[in-house]
């Protein structure tokens, strides 16, 4: 079922979450056991991220540098199939511009359609840590708008090679990302919303937001999105702070602010356990307010660890 259909049919706020494919060497069994507790809350869909390959340069005795792939995660397509087969929920794979050619994207979409995936989240993706800015692959997409357009063209039966005969029409529901505190590369919120509207105009049917810790920023974002003429559902993204390191890492990595009331409590914490307790309590308060505002779904960024999200969901759903 499409995400838009799940949202339309829902009588109350839904519960959904995102997982990461396991690192190379880890098993699918471990991943599924990790998310098993969250199935208690009957998520209609689960997002599965994709991480492009990263590279390091290994120096040889002769002085030459060898480019070596590292941190490759197992295939998102296979994990989606496993989740759908085991739990009978919709899996939503992430598709990235970065690291993929248009041909590779088309092949991935063909595979996803073949296993019965109805939804995809179209993202530009971040630049590799070794590069200072995003650089598209040769014959790849530079912007998520272009990726959305390719997916929609396949929904119309239009493939990259015109000689493809009797092309099957896919029927993907396309989601995109939204940024309540604007994308860090956008010079202004107005600029950011201009390109969000372009993604919707090209066929995106729902928006999932970046994590935020101040609900007023989400509510204000929704207001501005609607004023920009965008009417698709906007799903808020939630992540509890669970470690001391995240207090500075999350703002630095995701270009977001922590409310003073939250940082005041976090400053008192001396251990990860104390941080986790504060983070969960804050997220519970966030979620209850969002549910009272009838948001479409609460979408949790779990990092494939169920414990904190489970405790929050137990208090909210």
C-alpha positions as CSV (number, residue, x, y, z in Angstrom):
1,X,0.0,0.0,0.0
2,X,1.2,3.5,-0.7
3,X,2.2,5.8,2.2
4,X,-0.5,8.3,1.1
5,X,-3.1,5.6,1.4
6,X,-1.9,4.6,4.9
7,X,-2.2,8.2,6.0
8,X,-5.6,8.7,4.4
9,X,-7.0,5.6,6.0
10,X,-5.6,6.3,9.5
11,X,-8.0,7.2,12.2
12,X,-5.2,8.6,14.4
13,X,-1.5,9.4,14.3
14,X,0.5,6.5,12.9
15,X,3.8,5.0,14.3
16,X,6.7,4.5,11.8
17,X,10.5,4.3,12.0
18,X,13.7,4.2,10.0
19,X,16.5,1.6,10.2
20,X,20.0,1.3,8.9
21,X,21.2,-1.7,7.0
22,X,23.7,-3.6,9.1
23,X,27.4,-3.0,8.7
24,X,29.4,-5.4,6.6
25,X,29.9,-8.6,8.7
26,X,26.7,-8.2,10.7
27,X,23.7,-10.4,10.1
28,X,20.1,-9.7,9.1
29,X,19.0,-11.8,12.1
30,X,20.6,-9.3,14.4
31,X,18.9,-6.4,12.6
32,X,15.4,-8.0,12.8
33,X,15.8,-9.0,16.4
34,X,16.7,-5.4,17.2
35,X,13.5,-4.0,15.7
36,X,11.2,-6.8,16.8
37,X,10.0,-4.9,19.9
38,X,8.8,-2.0,17.8
39,X,6.4,-4.2,15.8
40,X,4.1,-4.1,18.9
41,X,3.0,-0.6,17.8
42,X,1.9,-1.9,14.4
43,X,3.9,0.4,12.1
44,X,2.3,0.4,8.6
45,X,5.7,1.1,7.1
46,X,9.4,1.0,7.9
47,X,12.1,3.0,6.1
48,X,15.4,1.4,5.1
49,X,18.2,3.8,4.5
50,X,21.0,3.5,1.9
51,X,24.5,4.6,2.5
52,X,26.8,5.2,-0.4
53,X,30.3,3.7,-0.3
54,X,33.0,5.6,1.3
55,X,36.6,5.5,0.3
56,X,40.0,5.8,1.9
57,X,43.4,6.1,0.1
58,X,45.9,3.5,1.1
59,X,49.5,4.5,0.5
60,X,51.8,1.8,-0.9
61,X,55.6,1.6,-0.3
62,X,56.2,2.9,-3.9
63,X,54.3,6.0,-3.0
64,X,51.2,5.3,-5.1
65,X,47.8,5.7,-3.6
66,X,45.1,3.0,-3.9
67,X,41.5,4.0,-3.5
68,X,39.9,1.4,-1.2
69,X,36.1,1.1,-0.6
70,X,35.1,1.0,3.1
71,X,32.0,0.9,5.3
72,X,29.9,-0.8,2.6
73,X,26.5,-1.9,3.9
74,X,24.5,-4.8,2.6
75,X,21.8,-4.2,0.0
76,X,18.7,-2.2,0.9
77,X,16.7,-4.1,-1.6
78,X,17.2,-7.4,0.1
79,X,16.5,-5.9,3.6
80,X,13.2,-4.5,2.3
81,X,12.2,-7.9,1.0
82,X,13.1,-9.5,4.3
83,X,11.1,-7.0,6.3
84,X,8.0,-7.3,4.1
85,X,8.1,-11.0,4.2
86,X,8.6,-11.3,7.9
87,X,6.3,-8.6,9.2
88,X,3.9,-7.9,6.3
89,X,4.5,-4.2,6.5
90,X,5.5,-1.8,3.7
91,X,9.2,-1.2,3.4
92,X,10.3,2.2,2.1
93,X,13.8,2.2,0.7
94,X,15.8,5.4,0.4
95,X,17.2,6.2,-3.0
96,X,20.2,8.5,-3.3
97,X,21.5,10.7,-6.1
98,X,25.0,10.5,-4.7
99,X,27.0,7.4,-5.7
100,X,24.6,6.3,-8.4
101,X,24.2,6.7,-12.1
102,X,20.8,7.0,-13.7
103,X,21.2,3.5,-15.1
104,X,21.9,2.1,-11.6
105,X,18.9,4.0,-10.2
106,X,16.6,2.5,-12.9
107,X,17.9,-1.0,-12.2
108,X,17.3,-0.5,-8.5
109,X,13.8,0.7,-9.2
110,X,13.1,-2.3,-11.4
111,X,14.3,-4.7,-8.6
112,X,12.2,-2.8,-6.0
113,X,9.1,-3.0,-8.2
114,X,9.7,-6.7,-8.8
115,X,9.6,-7.5,-5.1
116,X,6.5,-5.5,-4.5
117,X,7.8,-2.3,-3.0
118,X,5.2,0.5,-3.4
119,X,7.1,3.5,-1.9
120,X,10.5,5.1,-2.1
121,X,12.1,8.1,-0.4
122,X,14.1,10.2,-2.9
123,X,17.1,12.0,-1.5
124,X,20.1,13.8,-2.9
125,X,22.3,12.4,-0.2
126,X,25.3,13.9,1.5
127,X,28.8,14.4,0.2
128,X,31.3,11.7,1.3
129,X,33.4,12.7,4.4
130,X,36.5,12.9,2.2
131,X,34.9,15.5,-0.1
132,X,34.0,19.0,0.9
133,X,30.9,19.3,-1.3
134,X,28.4,17.1,-3.1
135,X,29.6,16.0,-6.5
136,X,27.2,13.9,-8.6
137,X,28.3,10.7,-10.3
138,X,29.0,11.0,-14.1
139,X,25.6,10.2,-15.7
140,X,24.0,10.6,-12.2
141,X,21.6,13.1,-10.7
142,X,22.7,16.3,-9.1
143,X,19.4,17.1,-7.3
144,X,16.6,15.2,-5.7
145,X,14.2,16.9,-8.1
146,X,15.8,15.0,-10.9
147,X,15.6,11.8,-9.1
148,X,11.9,12.3,-8.4
149,X,11.4,13.0,-12.0
150,X,13.1,9.8,-13.1
151,X,10.9,7.8,-10.7
152,X,7.7,9.5,-12.0
153,X,8.8,8.8,-15.6
154,X,9.1,5.1,-14.8
155,X,5.6,5.3,-13.3
156,X,4.6,6.5,-16.8
157,X,6.4,3.6,-18.5
158,X,9.2,5.8,-19.7
159,X,12.7,4.2,-19.2
160,X,16.1,5.6,-20.0
161,X,16.4,3.7,-23.3
162,X,13.7,4.5,-25.7
163,X,14.1,1.2,-27.5
164,X,12.7,-0.6,-24.4
165,X,9.4,-2.1,-25.7
166,X,6.2,-2.7,-23.8
167,X,7.7,-1.0,-20.8
168,X,5.9,-1.9,-17.5
169,X,4.5,1.1,-15.7
170,X,5.7,1.2,-12.1
171,X,3.5,2.8,-9.5
172,X,5.8,4.1,-6.8
173,X,4.6,6.6,-4.2
174,X,7.5,9.1,-3.9
175,X,8.5,10.8,-0.6
176,X,11.0,13.5,-0.1
177,X,12.8,15.2,2.8
178,X,11.9,18.5,4.4
179,X,13.9,20.6,6.8
180,X,12.1,22.6,9.6
181,X,15.4,24.5,10.2
182,X,16.1,24.6,6.4
183,X,18.7,22.6,4.5
184,X,22.2,23.8,5.5
185,X,23.1,24.6,1.9
186,X,20.0,26.7,1.3
187,X,20.6,30.5,1.8
188,X,17.1,31.0,3.2
189,X,14.0,29.1,4.1
190,X,12.2,30.8,1.2
191,X,14.9,29.4,-1.1
192,X,14.6,25.9,0.5
193,X,10.8,25.9,0.1
194,X,11.1,26.9,-3.5
195,X,12.9,23.7,-4.3
196,X,10.7,21.6,-2.0
197,X,7.7,22.8,-4.1
198,X,9.6,21.8,-7.2
199,X,10.0,18.3,-5.9
200,X,6.3,18.1,-5.2
201,X,5.4,19.7,-8.5
202,X,7.4,17.0,-10.2
203,X,5.6,14.2,-8.4
204,X,6.5,13.9,-4.7
205,X,3.5,12.9,-2.7
206,X,4.6,13.2,0.9
207,X,7.4,14.9,3.0
208,X,9.3,13.4,6.0
209,X,11.1,16.0,8.0
210,X,14.6,16.1,9.4
211,X,14.7,15.5,13.2
212,X,13.9,18.5,15.3
213,X,13.7,19.1,19.1
214,X,11.4,22.2,19.2
215,X,7.9,21.4,18.1
216,X,7.2,25.1,17.3
217,X,9.8,24.9,14.5
218,X,7.8,22.0,13.0
219,X,4.5,23.9,13.3
220,X,6.0,27.0,11.8
221,X,7.5,24.9,9.0
222,X,4.1,23.4,8.2
223,X,2.6,26.9,8.1
224,X,5.3,28.1,5.7
225,X,5.0,25.0,3.5
226,X,1.3,25.5,3.2
227,X,1.8,29.2,2.4
228,X,4.1,28.1,-0.4
229,X,1.3,26.1,-2.0
230,X,2.4,22.7,-1.0
231,X,-0.5,20.5,0.3
232,X,1.1,17.0,0.6
233,X,1.3,15.3,4.1
234,X,4.2,16.4,6.3
235,X,5.5,13.6,8.6
236,X,7.6,14.8,11.6
237,X,10.9,13.0,12.2
238,X,11.8,12.3,15.8
239,X,15.0,11.2,17.5
240,X,15.7,11.1,21.2
241,X,19.1,12.1,22.4
242,X,20.7,9.1,24.1
243,X,24.4,9.8,24.6
244,X,26.7,12.6,25.8
245,X,28.3,12.8,22.4
246,X,25.1,13.5,20.6
247,X,24.6,16.7,22.5
248,X,27.2,18.4,20.3
249,X,27.3,15.9,17.4
250,X,23.6,16.2,16.4
251,X,23.6,20.1,16.0
252,X,27.0,19.9,14.2
253,X,26.0,17.1,11.8
254,X,22.4,18.0,11.1
255,X,22.6,21.8,11.5
256,X,19.8,22.0,14.0
257,X,19.3,23.7,17.4
258,X,18.5,22.3,20.8
259,X,16.0,24.3,22.9
260,X,17.4,26.0,26.0
261,X,15.1,24.0,28.2
262,X,16.5,20.7,26.9
263,X,20.1,21.8,27.0
264,X,19.7,23.0,30.5
265,X,18.6,19.5,31.6
266,X,21.3,17.8,29.5
267,X,24.0,20.0,31.0
268,X,23.2,18.4,34.4
269,X,23.9,14.9,33.0
270,X,27.2,13.1,33.8
271,X,26.6,9.8,32.1
272,X,25.0,8.4,29.0
273,X,22.3,6.8,31.2
274,X,21.3,10.2,32.5
275,X,21.3,11.7,29.0
276,X,19.1,8.9,27.7
277,X,16.6,9.4,30.5
278,X,16.4,13.1,29.7
279,X,16.3,12.5,26.0
280,X,13.4,10.0,26.3
281,X,11.4,12.2,28.6
282,X,11.8,15.2,26.2
283,X,10.8,13.1,23.2
284,X,7.7,11.8,25.0
285,X,6.6,15.4,25.6
286,X,7.3,16.2,22.0
287,X,5.3,13.3,20.7
288,X,2.3,13.8,22.9
289,X,2.1,17.4,21.7
290,X,2.4,16.3,18.1
291,X,-0.2,13.6,18.5
292,X,-2.6,16.2,20.0
293,X,-2.0,18.3,16.9
294,X,-3.1,15.3,14.7
295,X,0.2,14.9,12.8
296,X,0.0,12.1,10.2
297,X,2.6,9.9,11.7
298,X,5.5,10.0,14.2
299,X,8.5,8.8,12.3
300,X,11.4,7.7,14.5
301,X,15.1,7.7,13.6
302,X,16.1,4.6,15.5
303,X,19.6,4.0,14.2
304,X,18.4,0.3,14.3
305,X,18.3,0.5,18.2
306,X,14.8,-0.1,19.5
307,X,15.1,0.6,23.2
308,X,14.6,4.4,23.4
309,X,12.0,4.4,20.7
310,X,10.1,1.6,22.4
311,X,10.0,3.5,25.7
312,X,8.7,6.6,24.0
313,X,6.1,4.7,21.9
314,X,4.9,2.9,25.0
315,X,4.0,6.2,26.6
316,X,2.4,7.8,23.5
317,X,0.6,5.0,21.6
